[in-house]
Amino acid sequence: MLTTTEPRTSSRRWVWLTFRALVSVLTIDAYLQAVLAGRFLSGAYGSLLMHRSNGVSGVAILSFALVVVSIVAWRTKQATGTLVVLTVLLSGVIALQIMLGFERILGLHIPLGVAIIALSTVLTIWAWRR
């Protein structure tokens, strides 16, 4: 499904190194979001501001950067368009997640957070196994 369309060359290796780094940091950051939310629910109320800032300044920006790198990988024939679709989907879900959080719609915000962690974890595993 996410196979490459042509062998990588050493001059293009930076694309995959960048993709791996971004998707790995994004996944770690998504797990951090769950930790910060859990700390808030446990009474550490300052964690909510950190959760908010990290969501907007960390997770969202990383997901948008991941879309850009996946487009470069697709345009240089290092990946199929499926990778672009998945990263755009992930980025869109993260944007929706932020909106739901600001509106305090926790019945959707929390399960969607679990889905974000799952999808980013799958993408990270895929990126490191290919």
JOKA-V18788 format. One record per residue. N is the residue number from 1. RES is the residue in one letter. SS is DSSP state (@ for helix, = for strand, . for the rest). OMEGA is omega in whole degrees, 0 to 359 (NA if undefined). D_FIRST is the distance of its C-alpha to the first C-alpha in whole Angstrom. Layout:
n=<N N>
res=<RES RES>
ss=<SS SS>
omega=<OMEGA OMEGA>
d_first=<D_FIRST D_FIRST>
This chain:
n=<1 2 3 4 5 6 7 8 9 10 11 12 13 14 15 16 17 18 19 20 21 22 23 24 25 26 27 28 29 30 31 32 33 34 35 36 37 38 39 40 41 42 43 44 45 46 47 48 49 50 51 52 53 54 55 56 57 58 59 60 61 62 63 64 65 66 67 68 69 70 71 72 73 74 75 76 77 78 79 80 81 82 83 84 85 86 87 88 89 90 91 92 93 94 95 96 97 98 99 100 101 102 103 104 105 106 107 108 109 110 111 112 113 114 115 116 117 118 119 120 121 122 123 124 125 126 127 128 129 130>
res=<M L T T T E P R T S S R R W V W L T F R A L V S V L T I D A Y L Q A V L A G R F L S G A Y G S L L M H R S N G V S G V A I L S F A L V V V S I V A W R T K Q A T G T L V V L T V L L S G V I A L Q I M L G F E R I L G L H I P L G V A I I A L S T V L T I W A W R R>
ss=<. . . . . . . . . @ @ @ @ @ @ @ @ @ @ @ @ @ @ @ @ @ @ @ @ @ @ @ @ @ @ @ @ @ @ @ @ . . . . @ @ @ @ @ @ @ @ @ @ @ @ @ @ @ @ @ @ @ @ @ @ @ @ @ @ @ @ @ @ . . . . . @ @ @ @ @ @ @ @ @ @ @ @ @ @ @ @ @ @ @ @ @ @ . . . @ @ @ @ @ @ @ @ @ @ @ @ @ @ @ @ @ @ @ @ @ @ @ @ .>
omega=<182 182 177 180 178 182 179 173 183 179 179 183 181 180 182 176 178 179 180 180 182 182 178 179 178 180 177 180 178 176 177 178 179 178 180 177 178 177 178 180 178 176 177 191 175 180 180 178 177 178 180 182 180 179 183 185 182 186 183 181 178 181 178 177 179 176 181 181 178 176 177 179 179 182 178 176 176 178 178 178 178 179 178 180 181 180 175 177 179 180 178 178 178 177 177 179 179 179 179 178 178 178 180 176 189 178 175 184 184 178 178 175 177 179 178 179 181 182 180 177 178 178 179 179 178 183 182 180 184 NA>
d_first=<0 4 6 9 11 14 16 17 21 23 25 21 21 22 19 17 20 21 17 18 21 21 18 20 23 22 21 24 26 24 26 29 29 29 32 34 34 35 38 39 39 41 44 43 43 42 39 38 39 37 34 34 35 32 29 31 31 28 25 25 26 23 21 22 22 18 18 20 18 15 16 18 15 13 17 17 14 13 10 8 10 7 9 12 12 11 14 16 16 17 20 21 21 23 25 26 26 29 31 31 32 35 36 36 34 33 32 29 29 29 26 24 25 23 20 20 21 18 15 16 17 13 12 15 14 11 13 15 14 12>
